[in-house]
Amino acid sequence: MRVGLICPYSLTLPGGVQGQVLGLARELRAAGHPTRVLGPCDGPPPDAGITPLGDSLRTAANGSVAPIAPDVSCALRTIRALRDEEFDVLHLHEPLAPGPTVTALFLAQTPMVGTFHAAGGSLSYDLLGPPLRWLRGQLGRAFAVSDDAADMVRTALGGHYEVVFNGVEVDRCQAVEPWPTDRPTIFFVGRHEPRKGLAVLLDAMADLPSDLRLWVASDGPETERLVARAAGDPRIEWLGRISDTEKLARIRGADIFCAPSLRGESFGVVLLEGMACGTPVVASDIPGYARVARGGSDALLVPPGDAASLAAAIEKALRNPDLAAGLVAGGRQRAERFAMRRLANHYLEAYASLL
């Protein structure tokens, strides 16, 4: 079966949807199915088997920035790729985001399935209901990564949505060598914007011991302000953007993986990466994370925005080896339930049902 995965967001920029698309493609290839990923790329493609569709345009969405490609040149490249590749089935991620997924819905004659990732409301769904409902009707099967994501699109556009899960590449996480560190280390990765809660973690550092290290990866609109705010704290190392392999290595090398997000997370795949890497997870108790992690068993969950509670949970996990070991064991078991290979098998059954 020749599979085409289409992502509307730039594949060279970090993001949850992009990570799911690339990971799913690797699993489908490992299962023996030729798979190509189509999507915008702001630079060299980050993996094999990618057809770049041009540069992206940063657009505000869901309290973040979506790197989409709604231009004519991207549409023409998408049409050419769909013609040349002769896919047996197309899998559109975030199918109604402007760009190549919408182009495919208008023009492709290939059986299509779609996965909806976003939750929390969409102005475009509210304003463009009738045409989007028609586009939604082009999908042979429709999936959503959470109940919230399904509710959002169902309320706006109608239709049936099968709730699946975001997957984590468990074997890949465990194969990476841990990044070396010589002291207790916390790792944060995520776009530096208010909803990711990095400012809360920096506040929590004031209540944590002086022998700690905090690795902060990625960047964003708040980077300059937060770096200036934390200036003079030698415990904090600002890494900037890092590769996916380095991200996994630093998760494995850290003593705590911290995800202090405040809102806007439909599914906590980043927590699953921490669990699959065998690192204790401390995170906010928000709906998207609580669906993935069971507080006290797989991770320590604290009220979002509460720096004191976050610091207390981090120190508790650092100073209690038995607790940390229990979180690691529980987290690894939990990650296996969300293994990408299981998700790929589920999608393969859906592809086959359309063919």
Residue pairs with C-beta under 8 A, 6 or more apart in sequence:
1 33
1 34
1 88
1 89
1 348
1 351
1 352
1 355
2 33
2 34
2 35
2 85
2 86
2 87
2 88
2 89
3 28
3 33
3 34
3 35
3 36
3 87
3 88
3 89
3 90
3 91
3 351
4 35
4 36
4 37
4 38
4 81
4 82
4 85
4 87
4 89
4 90
4 91
4 110
5 21
5 24
5 25
5 28
5 35
5 36
5 37
5 38
5 90
5 91
5 93
6 37
6 38
6 39
6 78
6 90
6 91
6 92
6 93
6 100
6 101
6 104
7 17
7 18
7 21
7 37
7 38
7 39
7 40
7 93
7 94
7 100
7 101
8 17
8 39
8 40
8 66
8 68
8 69
8 93
8 94
8 97
8 98
8 99
8 100
8 101
8 102
9 15
9 17
9 18
9 39
9 40
9 56
9 66
9 67
9 68
9 94
9 97
10 18
10 39
10 40
10 41
10 42
10 55
10 56
10 67
10 68
10 69
11 18
11 21
11 22
11 37
11 39
11 40
11 41
11 45
11 46
11 47
11 50
11 52
12 41
12 42
12 43
12 44
12 45
12 46
13 42
13 56
13 67
14 191
14 218
14 241
14 244
15 67
16 117
16 166
16 267
16 269
16 270
17 93
17 94
17 117
18 39
19 244
19 269
20 93
20 115
20 117
20 145
20 166
20 167
20 269
21 37
21 39
21 93
22 37
22 46
22 47
23 167
23 168
23 169
23 172
23 340
24 91
24 167
24 340
24 343
24 344
24 347
25 35
25 36
25 37
25 47
25 49
26 47
26 169
26 172
26 340
27 167
27 169
27 340
27 341
27 343
27 344
28 35
28 344
28 347
28 348
29 35
29 49
30 341
31 341
31 344
31 345
31 348
33 348
35 49
36 49
36 50
36 51
36 81
36 85
36 87
37 47
37 49
37 50
37 51
38 50
38 51
38 53
38 78
38 81
38 100
39 50
39 51
39 52
39 53
39 100
40 52
40 53
40 54
40 55
40 56
40 67
40 68
40 69
40 74
40 99
40 100
41 50
41 52
41 53
41 54
41 55
42 55
42 56
42 67
45 52
46 244
51 77
51 81
51 85
52 77
53 69
53 74
53 77
53 78
53 81
53 99
53 100
54 69
54 71
54 73
54 74
54 77
55 69
56 67
56 68
56 69
57 67
57 68
57 69
57 70
57 71
58 65
58 66
58 67
59 65
59 66
59 67
59 68
59 98
60 66
61 118
62 118
62 120
62 264
63 193
63 194
63 195
63 263
63 264
64 191
64 193
64 195
64 264
65 191
65 193
65 221
66 97
68 97
68 98
68 99
69 99
69 100
70 98
70 99
74 99
74 100
74 103
75 100
75 103
77 100
78 100
78 103
78 104
79 103
79 107
82 90
82 104
82 107
82 108
82 110
87 110
88 110
88 111
88 351
88 355
89 110
89 111
89 112
89 113
89 351
89 354
89 355
90 104
90 108
90 110
90 111
90 112
90 113
91 112
91 113
91 114
91 115
91 347
91 351
92 101
92 104
92 105
92 112
92 113
92 114
92 115
92 139
93 101
93 114
93 115
93 117
94 101
94 115
94 116
94 117
94 118
95 101
95 102
95 105
95 114
95 115
95 116
95 135
95 136
95 139
95 142
96 102
96 105
96 116
96 124
96 125
96 132
96 135
96 136
101 114
102 135
104 112
105 112
105 135
105 138
105 139
106 135
111 140
111 351
111 354
111 355
112 138
112 139
112 140
112 354
113 139
113 140
113 141
113 142
113 143
113 347
113 350
113 351
113 354
114 136
114 139
114 141
114 142
114 143
115 142
115 143
115 144
115 145
115 164
116 142
116 143
116 144
116 145
116 149
116 150
116 152
116 153
116 161
117 144
117 145
117 149
117 166
117 266
117 267
118 149
118 152
118 266
119 146
119 148
119 149
119 151
119 152
119 264
119 266
119 288
120 148
120 152
120 263
120 264
120 266
121 152
122 152
122 156
124 132
125 132
125 152
125 153
125 156
125 157
126 156
129 156
129 157
132 156
132 157
133 157
133 158
133 159
136 142
136 153
136 157
136 158
136 159
137 159
140 354
141 162
141 350
141 353
141 354
142 153
142 159
142 160
142 161
142 162
143 161
143 162
143 163
143 164
143 350
144 150
144 153
144 161
144 162
144 163
144 164
145 163
145 164
145 165
145 166
145 266
145 267
146 163
146 266
146 267
146 288
146 291
147 163
148 266
148 287
148 288
149 161
149 266
149 267
150 161
150 163
153 159
153 161
154 160
154 161
164 343
164 346
164 347
165 267
165 338
165 343
166 267
166 269
166 272
166 338
166 343
167 269
167 338
167 339
167 340
167 341
167 342
167 343
167 344
168 269
168 272
168 273
168 275
168 276
168 335
168 338
168 339
168 340
169 276
169 339
169 340
170 276
170 335
170 336
170 339
170 340
170 341
172 248
173 248
173 251
173 252
173 273
173 276
173 277
173 335
174 276
174 277
174 278
176 245
176 248
176 249
176 252
176 277
177 249
177 252
178 249
178 252
178 253
179 246
179 249
179 250
179 252
179 253
179 254
180 253
181 213
181 253
181 254
181 255
183 211
183 212
183 213
184 209
184 211
184 212
184 213
184 255
184 256
184 318
185 212
185 213
185 214
185 215
185 253
185 254
185 255
185 256
186 201
186 212
186 213
186 214
186 215
186 254
186 255
186 256
186 257
186 258
186 314
187 214
187 215
187 217
187 250
187 251
187 253
187 254
187 256
187 257
187 258
187 279
188 198
188 201
188 214
188 215
188 216
188 217
188 258
188 259
188 260
189 217
189 218
189 242
189 247
189 250
189 251
189 270
190 196
190 198
190 217
190 218
190 259
190 261
190 270
191 218
191 219
191 220
192 198
192 218
192 219
192 220
192 221
192 222
192 223
192 226
193 220
193 221
193 222
194 222
194 262
195 261
195 262
195 263
195 264
196 220
196 260
196 261
196 262
197 259
197 260
197 261
197 262
197 284
197 304
197 305
198 216
198 222
198 226
198 260
199 222
199 226
199 229
200 260
200 262
200 304
200 305
200 306
200 307
200 310
201 214
201 258
201 260
201 307
201 310
202 226
202 229
202 230
202 236
203 307
204 260
204 307
204 308
204 310
204 311
204 314
205 212
205 214
205 230
205 233
205 235
205 236
205 311
206 307
206 311
207 307
207 308
207 311
207 312
207 315
208 311
208 314
208 315
209 315
210 235
212 235
212 318
213 235
213 236
213 237
214 235
214 236
214 237
215 237
215 239
215 250
215 254
216 236
216 237
216 238
216 239
217 239
217 240
217 241
217 242
217 247
217 250
218 239
218 240
218 241
218 242
219 240
219 241
223 238
227 238
230 236
239 250
242 250
247 273
248 273
248 277
251 257
251 273
251 274
251 277
251 279
252 277
252 278
252 279
254 279
255 279
255 280
255 317
255 318
255 324
256 279
256 280
256 281
256 282
256 314
256 317
256 318
257 271
257 273
257 274
257 277
257 279
257 280
257 281
257 282
258 281
258 282
258 283
258 310
258 314
259 268
259 270
259 271
259 274
259 281
259 282
259 283
259 284
259 289
260 283
260 284
260 304
260 310
261 283
261 284
261 286
261 288
261 289
261 304
262 284
262 286
262 304
262 305
263 286
263 304
264 288
265 286
265 287
265 288
265 289
266 288
267 288
267 291
267 292
268 283
268 288
268 289
268 291
268 292
268 293
269 292
269 338
271 281
271 283
271 289
271 292
271 293
271 298
271 299
272 292
272 334
272 335
272 338
274 280
274 281
274 299
274 331
275 281
275 293
275 298
275 299
275 331
275 332
275 334
275 335
276 331
276 332
276 335
278 328
278 331
278 332
279 328
279 331
280 299
280 300
280 317
280 323
280 324
280 327
280 328
280 331
281 293
281 298
281 299
281 300
281 327
281 331
282 299
282 300
282 302
282 310
282 313
282 314
282 317
283 289
283 293
283 299
283 300
283 301
283 302
284 301
284 302
284 303
284 304
284 305
284 310
285 295
285 301
285 302
285 303
285 304
286 304
289 299
289 301
290 301
292 298
292 334
292 338
293 299
293 301
293 331
293 334
294 330
294 334
295 301
297 326
297 327
297 330
297 334
298 327
298 330
298 331
298 333
298 334
299 327
299 331
300 313
300 316
300 317
300 327
302 309
302 310
302 312
302 313
303 309
316 323
317 323
317 324
317 327
318 324
